[in-house]
């Protein structure tokens, strides 16, 4: 399927008449706002943007793109690192106005529209003391997070985001709305749980919820960068036997201007240990004591925090508009050599905003079979994000080169898989993202999108 000429004004007018939302074209006052996304490196110009208000708008946009052989991109909250939400010369389907969250507190479920952010979901579910496993930055979109797998602080206790997905409504390439669950269109349901946006536009997610908070024991402990070798080894050893309720992550970066850090530390290399306990505060104090009692930290901000607020704690470090380039590896363990290599590269971070983090996973996530969902990396103990971030375009080459070099040097210590939501390129790492589930994904893709209409993603190509 190839992109052809842009539809005529008359054809675009016909589409606009079908919409409850709006159609934007180059030159419209809100066009630049609608094509701007979280990663400041992404600067693409769609021929038209449909800002959908409901399922009928989604069907109209998908059908129009198919009939006119237009490149189609789908935007939830616009947070994807590769900028898959926006295309050049095609049709951008913007779902950001569809962001309702409807909670059933008795049934412990939530119906979530695709434009909702993690903050939207947490706000509504925490009203009832409930939550579902999500990511760690509240401005992230629920759609992209879920379609890629989704992991965060609750993953070890309650599984990945996709493990808590009960059903979806999907507009497929033929313009049909399909309901998918374990009992209905099960192959489609399997595919959307980790297969990225390859199979259609999800217009509704149904999640299982769990009792969480409202307060959880959580927060950062900050050490001097000189202590990184000992701190990372201590955290690794602690994590090996920690209960599922515990999640302890490590971050190597220059100290940000956090209010609990003395000014003389700002901008200096540090290692940040972020501790979280998904259980009672009393049990958490006992379990996390070995982490908090280790060494001589600069600051310890671990304490009772409202869960929804902790989910937003790192938002100030991840505001939109900066330039971002990420790489990713999965690890079954953090060897001494892997730790030493990470520390070596942390000592030459290319910008003050860049960081390396190791997110502890495993637990409930690991007790799901590899082929149970499209997300394949169930045996990972850690997911690493090489999070390169800067503001000056003149630094592009240096920052990207550093990230790629580090990624290559860590390859020998890693498992050979990557997290699909951490891939910056539009193509090239699909086999690493989908692993041994790739062939089955091709089968599902061929059934539901044989012409590859949905290819602005880490693409699974249909069989010829």
PyMOL commands that set and color helices and strands:
alter all, ss='L'
color gray80, all
select helices_A, chain A and resi 9-18+31-35+55-67+118-126+142-148+155-158+162-164+186-192+225-240+263-265+281-287+289-292+307-310+315-317+336-346+363-367+393-413+420-422+430-448
alter helices_A, ss='H'
color red, helices_A
select strands_A, chain A and resi 22-25+48-51+72-75+91-94+101-104+109-112+130-131+165-171+177-181+201-208+210-211+215-224+246-254+269-277+299-300+303-306+323-331+355-360+382-390
alter strands_A, ss='S'
color yellow, strands_A
deselect
rebuild
show_as cartoon
